[in-house]
Amino acid sequence: MDRLFGKTIILSGASSGIGRKFAEELAINHNCKIIAIARDESKINDLNEFLNDRGCALYKYYLFDVAEEVGWANLRDSLIGESIKIDAVINCAGFLPPFKKFDKFTIEEYRRIFDVDFYSCVYSVKYTLPLIEHSDFPAIINVSSSSALCTFAGISGYSAAKSALKSFTLSLAEEYRGKIYFGCVCPGFTKTNIFSNLSVSDEEFKITQKLSSDCEKIVKKSIKKINAKKTLIIVGYDAKLMNFFYKTAPITTAKVISRILRKSKLKLFKEI
């Protein structure tokens, strides 16, 4: 059953990475009306051109920083004002900060990590929940990370924010069980532009790409599990391995992964 077929979906982080692939897949293969949220209009226009070449287009788009509560409030007011009915929300916006030890981070950096990777989803749920209650498949899906399943050195802020997002989503899944579907997607390393804000050499980028899962496959598998109304969605071979070993031996697993990264001699992990 394709529960998402023909649905009107708010999609944050739609201009790049997993968010863009969700937009493409849902618009092209599931006939969804995508209301995209992003900050970069040029990237949104590029996505629209891509979709136009395939016989579809974004339904609407809004430009704002998902970490700012006022943007979500304005989005809600705009949709209500235009009498646009929403079925589902998929929150993909997020960013991966540099890998480094806690004492190398500033408090401002920590706040930004939580604002983008956690609070943006809190704002999203708060302001969109009343908009989807009419749907025959009311759904809110938050994209977390494999770092919420297994943590290691160098990602204290990111792991904490994504773990908070996972717990937040699973808690809401129980609160609204039988009324609204909540799903939490935890992908492993994926072939996206997630390292764009990091100082990664061409050689390091090639290495990380080889170790990452194909973005289209990650999204297709996620959609399949969303249609099956799975609450915790773990996708990517590395995410599944990390989840298994961390459950079995959390301290040892974190220690081994941290040691591997330190000994990799990649500049990406030199600060951990």
Secondary structure, DSSP 8 states (H G I E B T S, - for coil): --TTTT-EEEEETTTSHHHHHHHHHHHHHS--EEEEEES-HHHHHHHHHHHHTTT---SEEEE--TT-HHHHHHHHHHHHHTT----EEEE--------B-GGGS-HHHHHHHHIIIIIHHHHHHHHHHHHHTTSSS-EEEEE--GGGTS--TT-HHHHHHHHHHHHHHHHHHHHTTTTSEEEEEEE-SBSSSTTTTS---HHHHHHHHHTSB-HHHHHHHHHHHHHTT-SEEEESHHHHHHHHHHHH-HHHHHHHHHHHHHHT--GGGTB-
